[in-house]
């Protein structure tokens, strides 16, 4: 069912029928429908602007009236301890007057403590965790002496978010016209889906690029492809010029991959498809070679289409489950051992992103932060980029690209790449002068993100008064 204009509804499950003998007959009945205000990227951007403008007012309200500030402890691992469980995660979430301000809180804003049944605080626990910030990982023994509490020290709620983007400080690393990319397999000069720099090893300073080589089951290709789909990885030099390429026979159109350098060789973390199921794999880049999905080690089997990314900071694999709007991460060691449970995940729809009116392009994971971008090639929706704290489920920023330099002489500028290395945000765009132009120019730009410097609290031996 599709409404025009669109509606947002809230509903409650009023009946659920389950059959162990015939699971396909399971039913869920919804009722008590309520119309909600429609959340759009423009609305989220407007709310974010108001938040940035009024954060000082919110802080003042929290200081003068404690009831306006609510600190919540999230427990992604649940309350009950299983026999094999050694630690649990506890995450702080902060709201003022119902507005999420978690990403404005510096690490010392989160004051963790344990109180016993008589109301006495555990001073050692307080000192040991005073600068831990929003995330604690605690053992059962650490929690044995009492109840975990979280208070917020408003002196450390900043008027600046953790990351901010200033488009005026950006620059173009290189541009490449597809007609000049003389790849080994003659891919038909398709747009760059994703670009990532190689920072070390044999190819340090070069770039890996993915393009959709075989994009439909009936497409004719120069190279022999045994599966329904295939992706080509291009190796470009520091100026965007073609060096070599590799085919992955059994992979689908869809931005994102990750690079992990092992023994000076770039290994590509990417999603593959064997004409039946989707998987995550890691494959070494092999110049001018065809690699078949049948010959790679596969992980994270999924009946739904997925794409992936690699987080070099936490050694995690980022997973996007397409059509569900879910982004998450799984520890690499767990993945290699056969694990499929995401350690953290978010729904992009929680941050104003629309699965129906926006076109998702790519994502990247860096530490605790997930970035993604969107924008259809037909220019029908906003050119957006989002940043969310994956652990606290809090929006850091959403930003609509202006791209004044590109837009001056071009009608089409489709977002493709988004990649963050801790300092610079890399953004790739597929650009055409008009909707009828056949020549495609690939832009790779970089934008330094401003990073807030958080305070660290120093506690003396005699300081036992909880700040």
Number of C-alpha atoms within 10 A of each C-alpha: 2 7 7 5 5 10 12 12 12 11 12 11 10 10 10 10 10 12 10 8 7 8 10 9 10 11 12 10 11 13 11 10 11 10 10 10 8 12 16 16 22 16 12 18 18 13 13 17 14 11 17 16 12 13 21 15 12 21 21 12 16 19 15 10 10 11 11 16 23 17 16 15 17 16 12 13 13 10 8 8 12 7 6 6 11 12 15 17 15 20 19 22 24 24 16 19 13 10 15 17 25 25 24 22 25 26 21 23 27 28 22 25 22 21 17 14 9 7 10 10 21 16 15 12 15 18 21 12 16 22 19 17 17 25 19 15 12 13 13 12 9 13 14 11 14 17 13 16 14 18 16 20 16 18 12 18 24 20 19 18 21 20 15 17 17 11 16 11 10 18 13 13 15 15 18 18 17 17 12 10 20 15 20 19 19 14 20 15 18 17 21 26 25 27 27 23 21 21 16 16 13 13 19 16 14 20 21 24 22 25 24 25 29 26 18 13 10 9 10 12 15 12 15 10 18 12 18 19 24 28 23 27 26 26 27 21 18 16 13 21 19 19 17 20 23 21 28 24 27 23 28 27 19 23 25 29 28 25 24 21 18 11 10 12 18 23 18 20 22 24 29 31 26 18 13 9 13 23 23 24 20 20 18 15 20 17 15 17 14 18 18 18 23 13 9 13 12 19 19 18 17 15 10 13 19 25 26 28 27 25 25 16 12 15 16 22 26 28 27 23 15 14 12 13 16 15 26 22 27 23 20 17 12 15 19 15 10 13 15 16 13 16 15 17 18 21 14 18 15 13 21 18 23 17 13 9 15 19 20 24 22 25 29 27 32 22 16 15 20 26 23 22 27 24 23 19 19 11 13 11 14 19 21 23 22 22 22 22 21 23 23 21 20 21 23 21 23 26 21 16 14 13 13 11 8 16 14 9 11 14 17 22 26 21 27 30 29 29 27 22 18 12 12 16 18 22 24 26 25 23 25 22 18 14 13 9 11 9 14 22 19 23 23 24 19 21 19 20 19 15 14 15 10 15 12 13 13 10 13 8 7 6 11 14 8 14 11
